[in-house]
Amino acid sequence: MPNVFGSPHKGTEPRHEQVVFCQDEASGLRAIIAIYSTALGPSLGGTRFYPYGSEEEALTDVLNLSRGMAYKNAMAGLDLGGGKAVIIGDPARDKSEALLRAYGRFVQSLNGRYYTACDVGTYSEDMDVVARESRFVTGRTVAHGGAGDSSILTAFGVFQGMRAAAETVWGTPSLRGKRVGVEGVGKVGHRLVEHLREDGADVVICDVSEAAVERVQALHPEVDVVADKDEMLRTELDVYAPCALGGSLNDDTVPVLSAKVVCGAANNQLAHSGIEKRLADRDVLYAPDYVVNSGGVIQVADEIEGFNFDRAKARAAGIYDTTRKIFALAADEGVPPAVAADRLAERRMSEIGRLRGILL
C-alpha cells in the first residue's frame, strides 16, 4: 500500500477532517468512511467493496483514496470535497441487501458531509439499495434518475486530456496519425479506443481479458493487439494510455517507455513519489491521472442537481482546458505536470476553504 500522508505526489502530514469506523453485527458490515476535506463542499467519493487482508490495510486505502478524491474534485471544478468509503469483505460472498442498507444508514448519519457512489466491487444497482436508507447517494441507475454508466464520460475526459497533451507536444489537438497504446480495454478503455479511432489514431491494445480484446477487435479489426503490458511498453508508441491497474509507471517501466505522452484512465499511475520527475527528465509529458479521468466523478456529481447528460458532458469537455492550464503552469514554474496539478488543486481548496470553513 502507498503512503497515507500528504498530497497525491508528495509527503506531508495527514489532515483528514473525519474518519468513521462502521460496524453492524447483524448484517456483517465492516466499513470505514474517510472525509479528507469539505473545503469546497460536501465530500464525494465511491464505495469500494474489497477483501482487505486487515483493517489496517483498509484504513490505508481509504485514507489514500479520499485524499485523491479531494484533489480530483478540486481540479474538476466541482463544489465538492473529497471522501471515500471501503467495505471490508468479498462482494461476491458478503454483499447483501441488509449489509448495503446498514451501510446506507451510516452514510445518512453523517448528515450530508459525505455523498457516496460506485467504486470497485459496487454498482449502480447497489447504490439504489443504499439510497433506500440515505439521501446522500449518487451514481444510481437510470431507472432511479441516475446517470448510469460513468465510464462514458470518464473515457471522454481522458480523450480531452490526450488532445491537450497532443497540442502541447505536436502543436495540434488531434491524435490523427499517432500510434496510441491502450493498456486495458474494459469499461473505460474500450470507449477510449472509439474516440481514438474516430480521431484517426492508430491503436494498439492489450488486456488480461481475452473477451475484452475480442470485443474491441470485433468493432475495430484494424487495431493491433499485443500480448501484455510488457510487450506494450516495448512497442514504438507516441502515446501510452494506462487504463488498467495503478502503478504502471515505475522504476522499471519508465526507462523503456518510447511514448512522448502518457495519458490514461487508471488511478495512481505513478508507483511512487519521484516518478513524475523521471518522466520529465526523459521529456515524457505526463497528463495527471486524477485530472484526465475525472469525467466519471463529473457525471455522478451532476446527479446531485438532477442529472442532465449534456450539462455533464459540457463540464467534462473542460478537462481539455484544465489539462492545458496544468501543462502551461508546469512549464512556467519548471516543475512536472503532476506537481503543477497538485499546486492548483491545493490553491483552490485553500482559497475557497478560507471562505467556507468546515462543513457542518
DRENDO-1510 file (C-alpha; in Angstrom, 1 decimal, always signed):
<recs>
REC; n; res; u; v; w
REC; 1; MET; +0.0; +0.0; +0.0 .
REC; 2; PRO; +1.2; +3.5; -0.7 .
REC; 3; ASN; +2.0; +6.1; +1.9 .
REC; 4; VAL; -1.1; +7.7; +3.5 .
REC; 5; PHE; +0.3; +11.1; +4.0 .
REC; 6; GLY; +0.1; +14.4; +2.1 .
REC; 7; SER; -0.9; +15.2; -1.5 .
REC; 8; PRO; -1.0; +12.5; -4.2 .
REC; 9; HIS; +2.6; +13.1; -5.1 .
REC; 10; LYS; +4.5; +14.3; -2.0 .
REC; 11; GLY; +4.7; +13.5; +1.7 .
REC; 12; THR; +3.3; +15.9; +4.3 .
REC; 13; GLU; +1.3; +15.4; +7.5 .
REC; 14; PRO; -2.1; +13.9; +7.2 .
REC; 15; ARG; -5.1; +16.3; +7.6 .
REC; 16; HIS; -8.3; +14.3; +7.2 .
REC; 17; GLU; -11.2; +16.0; +8.7 .
REC; 18; GLN; -13.0; +12.9; +9.8 .
REC; 19; VAL; -12.6; +9.1; +9.8 .
REC; 20; VAL; -15.6; +6.9; +10.8 .
REC; 21; PHE; -15.5; +3.2; +11.5 .
REC; 22; CYS; -18.8; +1.5; +10.8 .
REC; 23; GLN; -19.8; -1.9; +12.1 .
REC; 24; ASP; -23.2; -3.7; +12.1 .
REC; 25; GLU; -23.1; -7.1; +13.6 .
REC; 26; ALA; -26.4; -8.3; +12.3 .
REC; 27; SER; -25.5; -7.8; +8.6 .
REC; 28; GLY; -21.8; -8.4; +8.9 .
REC; 29; LEU; -21.0; -4.8; +7.8 .
REC; 30; ARG; -17.4; -3.6; +8.5 .
REC; 31; ALA; -16.7; -0.3; +6.7 .
REC; 32; ILE; -14.6; +2.9; +7.0 .
REC; 33; ILE; -15.7; +6.3; +5.7 .
REC; 34; ALA; -12.9; +8.9; +5.4 .
REC; 35; ILE; -13.5; +12.6; +4.8 .
REC; 36; TYR; -10.4; +14.3; +3.7 .
REC; 37; SER; -11.8; +17.8; +3.1 .
REC; 38; THR; -15.1; +19.7; +2.9 .
REC; 39; ALA; -13.4; +23.0; +2.0 .
REC; 40; LEU; -15.2; +23.0; -1.4 .
REC; 41; GLY; -18.4; +21.4; -0.2 .
REC; 42; PRO; -19.8; +18.0; +0.8 .
REC; 43; SER; -17.3; +15.3; +0.2 .
REC; 44; LEU; -17.9; +12.9; -2.7 .
REC; 45; GLY; -16.3; +9.6; -3.4 .
REC; 46; GLY; -17.2; +6.0; -4.2 .
REC; 47; THR; -17.6; +2.9; -2.0 .
REC; 48; ARG; -15.0; +0.2; -2.6 .
REC; 49; PHE; -16.1; -3.3; -1.5 .
REC; 50; TYR; -12.9; -5.3; -1.3 .
REC; 51; PRO; -11.5; -8.3; +0.7 .
REC; 52; TYR; -8.7; -6.5; +2.5 .
REC; 53; GLY; -6.3; -8.6; +4.4 .
REC; 54; SER; -6.7; -6.4; +7.6 .
REC; 55; GLU; -8.4; -3.4; +8.9 .
REC; 56; GLU; -5.1; -1.5; +8.8 .
REC; 57; GLU; -4.8; -2.2; +5.1 .
REC; 58; ALA; -8.4; -1.0; +4.5 .
REC; 59; LEU; -7.7; +2.2; +6.5 .
REC; 60; THR; -4.5; +2.9; +4.5 .
REC; 61; ASP; -6.5; +2.5; +1.3 .
REC; 62; VAL; -9.5; +4.7; +2.3 .
REC; 63; LEU; -7.2; +7.5; +3.5 .
REC; 64; ASN; -5.3; +7.5; +0.2 .
REC; 65; LEU; -8.5; +7.3; -1.9 .
REC; 66; SER; -10.3; +10.0; +0.0 .
REC; 67; ARG; -7.3; +12.4; -0.3 .
REC; 68; GLY; -7.1; +11.6; -4.1 .
REC; 69; MET; -10.8; +12.4; -4.5 .
REC; 70; ALA; -10.3; +15.8; -2.9 .
REC; 71; TYR; -7.7; +16.7; -5.5 .
REC; 72; LYS; -9.8; +15.2; -8.3 .
REC; 73; ASN; -12.9; +17.1; -7.4 .
REC; 74; ALA; -11.0; +20.3; -6.9 .
REC; 75; MET; -9.4; +20.1; -10.4 .
REC; 76; ALA; -12.7; +19.1; -11.9 .
REC; 77; GLY; -14.1; +22.5; -10.8 .
REC; 78; LEU; -16.7; +20.8; -8.6 .
REC; 79; ASP; -18.1; +22.4; -5.4 .
REC; 80; LEU; -17.4; +19.1; -3.6 .
REC; 81; GLY; -14.8; +17.9; -1.2 .
REC; 82; GLY; -13.0; +14.6; -1.1 .
REC; 83; GLY; -14.2; +11.5; +0.7 .
REC; 84; LYS; -14.2; +7.7; +0.2 .
REC; 85; ALA; -15.6; +4.6; +1.8 .
REC; 86; VAL; -14.4; +1.0; +1.9 .
REC; 87; ILE; -16.4; -2.1; +2.9 .
REC; 88; ILE; -14.2; -4.9; +4.1 .
REC; 89; GLY; -15.3; -8.3; +2.6 .
REC; 90; ASP; -15.7; -10.3; -0.6 .
REC; 91; PRO; -18.5; -8.7; -2.6 .
REC; 92; ALA; -19.3; -12.0; -4.3 .
REC; 93; ARG; -19.9; -13.7; -1.0 .
REC; 94; ASP; -20.7; -11.0; +1.6 .
REC; 95; LYS; -22.8; -8.4; -0.3 .
REC; 96; SER; -26.5; -8.4; +0.8 .
REC; 97; GLU; -29.4; -6.1; +0.9 .
REC; 98; ALA; -29.2; -6.0; +4.7 .
REC; 99; LEU; -25.5; -5.1; +4.6 .
REC; 100; LEU; -26.0; -2.3; +2.0 .
REC; 101; ARG; -28.9; -0.9; +3.9 .
REC; 102; ALA; -26.9; -0.9; +7.1 .
REC; 103; TYR; -24.1; +0.9; +5.2 .
REC; 104; GLY; -26.7; +3.4; +3.9 .
REC; 105; ARG; -27.7; +4.3; +7.5 .
REC; 106; PHE; -24.1; +5.1; +8.4 .
REC; 107; VAL; -23.8; +7.4; +5.3 .
REC; 108; GLN; -27.1; +9.1; +6.4 .
REC; 109; SER; -25.8; +9.6; +9.9 .
REC; 110; LEU; -23.1; +12.0; +8.5 .
REC; 111; ASN; -25.9; +14.3; +7.5 .
REC; 112; GLY; -24.6; +15.2; +4.0 .
REC; 113; ARG; -20.9; +15.6; +4.8 .
REC; 114; TYR; -20.3; +12.6; +2.6 .
REC; 115; TYR; -22.0; +11.6; -0.7 .
REC; 116; THR; -21.3; +8.0; -1.8 .
REC; 117; ALA; -21.2; +6.4; -5.3 .
REC; 118; CYS; -19.9; +3.3; -7.0 .
REC; 119; ASP; -16.3; +2.0; -7.0 .
REC; 120; VAL; -14.6; -1.3; -7.2 .
REC; 121; GLY; -17.0; -4.1; -6.1 .
REC; 122; THR; -20.1; -1.9; -6.1 .
REC; 123; TYR; -22.5; -1.0; -8.9 .
REC; 124; SER; -25.4; +1.4; -9.6 .
REC; 125; GLU; -27.8; -1.2; -8.6 .
REC; 126; ASP; -26.1; -1.4; -5.2 .
REC; 127; MET; -26.4; +2.4; -4.8 .
REC; 128; ASP; -30.2; +2.1; -5.4 .
REC; 129; VAL; -30.2; -0.2; -2.3 .
REC; 130; VAL; -28.0; +2.2; -0.2 .
REC; 131; ALA; -30.3; +5.0; -1.2 .
REC; 132; ARG; -33.3; +3.3; +0.5 .
REC; 133; GLU; -31.6; +4.4; +3.7 .
REC; 134; SER; -29.8; +7.6; +2.7 .
REC; 135; ARG; -30.5; +10.7; +0.7 .
REC; 136; PHE; -26.7; +11.2; +0.1 .
REC; 137; VAL; -26.2; +8.7; -2.7 .
REC; 138; THR; -25.3; +9.3; -6.3 .
REC; 139; GLY; -24.2; +7.0; -9.2 .
REC; 140; ARG; -27.6; +5.4; -9.3 .
REC; 141; THR; -29.3; +3.6; -12.2 .
REC; 142; VAL; -31.1; +5.4; -15.0 .
REC; 143; ALA; -34.4; +3.9; -13.8 .
REC; 144; HIS; -34.0; +5.7; -10.5 .
REC; 145; GLY; -33.0; +9.1; -12.0 .
REC; 146; GLY; -29.2; +8.4; -12.1 .
REC; 147; ALA; -26.6; +8.8; -14.7 .
REC; 148; GLY; -25.9; +5.1; -15.2 .
REC; 149; ASP; -22.6; +4.0; -16.6 .
REC; 150; SER; -20.0; +6.7; -15.6 .
REC; 151; SER; -17.4; +5.1; -17.9 .
REC; 152; ILE; -18.9; +7.1; -20.8 .
REC; 153; LEU; -17.7; +10.5; -19.6 .
REC; 154; THR; -14.5; +9.0; -18.0 .
REC; 155; ALA; -13.3; +7.9; -21.4 .
REC; 156; PHE; -14.5; +11.2; -23.0 .
REC; 157; GLY; -12.5; +13.2; -20.4 .
REC; 158; VAL; -9.3; +11.1; -20.9 .
REC; 159; PHE; -9.6; +11.8; -24.6 .
REC; 160; GLN; -9.9; +15.5; -23.9 .
REC; 161; GLY; -6.7; +15.4; -21.8 .
REC; 162; MET; -4.9; +13.5; -24.5 .
REC; 163; ARG; -5.9; +16.1; -27.0 .
REC; 164; ALA; -4.4; +18.8; -24.7 .
REC; 165; ALA; -1.2; +16.7; -24.5 .
REC; 166; ALA; -1.0; +16.3; -28.3 .
REC; 167; GLU; -1.4; +20.1; -28.7 .
REC; 168; THR; +1.4; +20.7; -26.2 .
REC; 169; VAL; +3.8; +18.1; -27.8 .
REC; 170; TRP; +2.9; +18.2; -31.5 .
REC; 171; GLY; +1.2; +21.6; -31.9 .
REC; 172; THR; -2.3; +20.2; -32.8 .
REC; 173; PRO; -5.1; +18.9; -30.6 .
REC; 174; SER; -5.5; +15.7; -32.6 .
REC; 175; LEU; -4.3; +12.1; -32.4 .
REC; 176; ARG; -4.6; +11.6; -36.2 .
REC; 177; GLY; -1.7; +9.5; -37.4 .
REC; 178; LYS; -0.3; +8.9; -33.9 .
REC; 179; ARG; +0.2; +5.5; -32.5 .
REC; 180; VAL; -1.6; +5.1; -29.2 .
REC; 181; GLY; -1.2; +2.1; -26.9 .
REC; 182; VAL; -4.2; +1.4; -24.7 .
REC; 183; GLU; -3.4; -0.9; -21.8 .
REC; 184; GLY; -6.8; -2.3; -20.5 .
REC; 185; VAL; -9.8; -2.2; -22.8 .
REC; 186; GLY; -12.5; -2.8; -20.2 .
REC; 187; LYS; -15.4; -0.3; -19.4 .
REC; 188; VAL; -13.3; +2.8; -20.0 .
REC; 189; GLY; -10.6; +1.6; -22.3 .
REC; 190; HIS; -12.8; +0.3; -25.0 .
REC; 191; ARG; -14.7; +3.6; -25.1 .
REC; 192; LEU; -11.4; +5.4; -25.3 .
REC; 193; VAL; -10.5; +3.3; -28.4 .
REC; 194; GLU; -13.7; +4.5; -30.0 .
REC; 195; HIS; -12.7; +8.1; -29.6 .
REC; 196; LEU; -9.2; +7.5; -30.8 .
REC; 197; ARG; -10.3; +5.7; -33.9 .
REC; 198; GLU; -12.8; +8.4; -34.7 .
REC; 199; ASP; -10.0; +10.9; -34.5 .
REC; 200; GLY; -7.8; +8.9; -36.8 .
REC; 201; ALA; -5.3; +7.4; -34.4 .
REC; 202; ASP; -3.6; +4.1; -34.9 .
REC; 203; VAL; -4.3; +2.0; -31.8 .
REC; 204; VAL; -2.5; -0.9; -30.1 .
REC; 205; ILE; -4.3; -2.7; -27.3 .
REC; 206; CYS; -3.7; -5.3; -24.6 .
REC; 207; ASP; -5.9; -6.7; -21.8 .
REC; 208; VAL; -5.7; -9.7; -19.4 .
REC; 209; SER; -9.3; -10.5; -20.5 .
REC; 210; GLU; -9.4; -12.2; -23.9 .
REC; 211; ALA; -13.1; -11.4; -24.1 .
REC; 212; ALA; -12.4; -7.6; -23.7 .
REC; 213; VAL; -9.8; -7.8; -26.6 .
REC; 214; GLU; -12.2; -9.7; -28.8 .
REC; 215; ARG; -14.9; -7.1; -28.2 .
REC; 216; VAL; -12.6; -4.4; -29.5 .
REC; 217; GLN; -11.4; -6.5; -32.4 .
REC; 218; ALA; -15.0; -7.2; -33.5 .
REC; 219; LEU; -15.7; -3.5; -33.8 .
REC; 220; HIS; -12.2; -2.5; -35.0 .
REC; 221; PRO; -10.4; -5.3; -36.7 .
REC; 222; GLU; -7.6; -2.9; -37.8 .
REC; 223; VAL; -6.5; -2.4; -34.2 .
REC; 224; ASP; -3.2; -4.2; -33.3 .
REC; 225; VAL; -3.0; -6.5; -30.3 .
REC; 226; VAL; +0.0; -7.2; -28.1 .
REC; 227; ALA; +0.2; -10.0; -25.5 .
REC; 228; ASP; +0.7; -7.9; -22.4 .
REC; 229; LYS; +1.8; -4.7; -20.7 .
REC; 230; ASP; +5.5; -5.6; -21.1 .
REC; 231; GLU; +5.2; -6.0; -24.8 .
REC; 232; MET; +3.1; -2.8; -25.0 .
REC; 233; LEU; +5.9; -0.9; -23.3 .
REC; 234; ARG; +8.5; -2.3; -25.8 .
REC; 235; THR; +6.3; -1.2; -28.7 .
REC; 236; GLU; +7.0; +2.0; -30.5 .
REC; 237; LEU; +4.3; +4.4; -29.4 .
REC; 238; ASP; +3.5; +8.1; -29.5 .
REC; 239; VAL; +1.1; +7.9; -26.6 .
REC; 240; TYR; +0.8; +5.3; -23.8 .
REC; 241; ALA; -2.7; +5.1; -22.2 .
REC; 242; PRO; -2.7; +3.1; -18.9 .
REC; 243; CYS; -6.4; +2.2; -18.3 .
REC; 244; ALA; -6.0; -0.9; -16.1 .
REC; 245; LEU; -4.3; -1.1; -12.7 .
REC; 246; GLY; -2.4; +1.6; -10.9 .
REC; 247; GLY; +1.4; +1.8; -10.5 .
REC; 248; SER; +2.1; +1.2; -14.2 .
REC; 249; LEU; +4.8; +3.9; -14.2 .
REC; 250; ASN; +7.6; +2.7; -12.1 .
REC; 251; ASP; +11.4; +2.4; -11.9 .
REC; 252; ASP; +11.4; -0.5; -14.5 .
REC; 253; THR; +8.9; +0.8; -17.0 .
REC; 254; VAL; +9.8; +4.5; -17.3 .
REC; 255; PRO; +13.3; +3.8; -18.8 .
REC; 256; VAL; +11.9; +1.6; -21.6 .
REC; 257; LEU; +8.9; +3.8; -22.4 .
REC; 258; SER; +9.1; +5.0; -26.1 .
REC; 259; ALA; +6.0; +7.2; -25.9 .
REC; 260; LYS; +6.3; +11.0; -25.7 .
REC; 261; VAL; +2.9; +11.3; -23.9 .
REC; 262; VAL; +1.3; +9.3; -21.0 .
REC; 263; CYS; -2.4; +9.9; -20.6 .
REC; 264; GLY; -4.8; +7.2; -19.4 .
REC; 265; ALA; -7.7; +6.4; -17.2 .
REC; 266; ALA; -6.1; +4.3; -14.5 .
REC; 267; ASN; -5.8; +5.8; -11.0 .
REC; 268; ASN; -2.5; +6.2; -9.2 .
REC; 269; GLN; -0.4; +5.6; -12.2 .
REC; 270; LEU; +2.8; +6.8; -10.6 .
REC; 271; ALA; +4.2; +4.0; -8.5 .
REC; 272; HIS; +5.9; +6.3; -6.0 .
REC; 273; SER; +7.0; +9.9; -5.5 .
REC; 274; GLY; +9.8; +10.8; -7.8 .
REC; 275; ILE; +8.5; +9.0; -10.9 .
REC; 276; GLU; +7.0; +12.3; -12.1 .
REC; 277; LYS; +10.5; +13.8; -12.2 .
REC; 278; ARG; +11.9; +10.8; -14.0 .
REC; 279; LEU; +9.3; +11.1; -16.7 .
REC; 280; ALA; +10.0; +14.9; -17.1 .
REC; 281; ASP; +13.8; +14.1; -17.3 .
REC; 282; ARG; +13.1; +11.8; -20.2 .
REC; 283; ASP; +11.0; +14.5; -21.9 .
REC; 284; VAL; +7.8; +12.4; -21.5 .
REC; 285; LEU; +4.7; +14.6; -20.9 .
REC; 286; TYR; +2.5; +13.0; -18.2 .
REC; 287; ALA; -1.1; +14.1; -18.0 .
REC; 288; PRO; -2.0; +13.7; -14.3 .
REC; 289; ASP; -4.4; +10.8; -13.9 .
REC; 290; TYR; -6.8; +12.4; -11.4 .
REC; 291; VAL; -7.3; +15.3; -13.7 .
REC; 292; VAL; -7.9; +13.5; -17.0 .
REC; 293; ASN; -10.0; +10.7; -15.5 .
REC; 294; SER; -12.4; +13.0; -13.6 .
REC; 295; GLY; -15.2; +12.7; -16.2 .
REC; 296; GLY; -16.8; +9.9; -14.2 .
REC; 297; VAL; -17.0; +11.9; -11.0 .
REC; 298; ILE; -18.3; +14.9; -13.0 .
REC; 299; GLN; -21.0; +12.6; -14.3 .
REC; 300; VAL; -22.1; +11.3; -10.9 .
REC; 301; ALA; -21.8; +14.7; -9.3 .
REC; 302; ASP; -24.3; +16.1; -11.8 .
REC; 303; GLU; -26.9; +13.8; -10.4 .
REC; 304; ILE; -26.9; +15.8; -7.2 .
REC; 305; GLU; -28.6; +18.6; -9.2 .
REC; 306; GLY; -30.8; +16.2; -11.2 .
REC; 307; PHE; -28.9; +14.5; -14.0 .
REC; 308; ASN; -28.5; +16.2; -17.4 .
REC; 309; PHE; -26.1; +14.4; -19.7 .
REC; 310; ASP; -25.5; +17.4; -22.0 .
REC; 311; ARG; -24.6; +19.6; -19.0 .
REC; 312; ALA; -22.3; +16.9; -17.6 .
REC; 313; LYS; -20.6; +16.3; -20.9 .
REC; 314; ALA; -20.0; +20.1; -21.4 .
REC; 315; ARG; -18.3; +20.2; -18.0 .
REC; 316; ALA; -16.2; +17.1; -18.8 .
REC; 317; ALA; -15.1; +18.8; -22.0 .
REC; 318; GLY; -13.4; +21.4; -19.8 .
REC; 319; ILE; -10.8; +18.7; -18.9 .
REC; 320; TYR; -9.1; +19.8; -22.1 .
REC; 321; ASP; -8.6; +23.4; -20.9 .
REC; 322; THR; -7.7; +22.3; -17.4 .
REC; 323; THR; -5.0; +19.9; -18.7 .
REC; 324; ARG; -3.6; +22.7; -20.9 .
REC; 325; LYS; -3.5; +25.0; -17.9 .
REC; 326; ILE; -1.6; +22.4; -15.9 .
REC; 327; PHE; +1.0; +22.0; -18.7 .
REC; 328; ALA; +1.4; +25.7; -19.0 .
REC; 329; LEU; +1.9; +26.1; -15.3 .
REC; 330; ALA; +4.4; +23.3; -15.2 .
REC; 331; ALA; +6.4; +24.9; -18.0 .
REC; 332; ASP; +6.3; +28.3; -16.3 .
REC; 333; GLU; +7.4; +27.0; -12.9 .
REC; 334; GLY; +9.8; +24.4; -14.1 .
REC; 335; VAL; +8.1; +21.5; -12.4 .
REC; 336; PRO; +6.5; +18.3; -13.6 .
REC; 337; PRO; +2.8; +18.4; -14.5 .
REC; 338; ALA; +1.9; +16.2; -11.5 .
REC; 339; VAL; +3.3; +18.8; -9.2 .
REC; 340; ALA; +1.6; +21.7; -11.0 .
REC; 341; ALA; -1.7; +19.9; -10.8 .
REC; 342; ASP; -1.3; +19.4; -7.0 .
REC; 343; ARG; -0.5; +23.0; -6.6 .
REC; 344; LEU; -3.6; +24.2; -8.5 .
REC; 345; ALA; -5.8; +21.8; -6.5 .
REC; 346; GLU; -4.3; +22.9; -3.2 .
REC; 347; ARG; -4.7; +26.5; -4.1 .
REC; 348; ARG; -8.4; +26.1; -4.9 .
REC; 349; MET; -9.1; +24.2; -1.7 .
REC; 350; SER; -7.2; +26.8; +0.3 .
REC; 351; GLU; -8.8; +29.8; -1.3 .
REC; 352; ILE; -12.3; +28.5; -1.2 .
REC; 353; GLY; -11.8; +26.9; +2.2 .
REC; 354; ARG; -11.0; +30.2; +3.8 .
REC; 355; LEU; -14.4; +31.4; +2.8 .
REC; 356; ARG; -16.4; +28.3; +3.8 .
REC; 357; GLY; -14.7; +26.8; +6.8 .
REC; 358; ILE; -15.6; +23.2; +7.8 .
REC; 359; LEU; -19.0; +21.9; +6.5 .
REC; 360; LEU; -21.2; +21.0; +9.5 .
</recs>
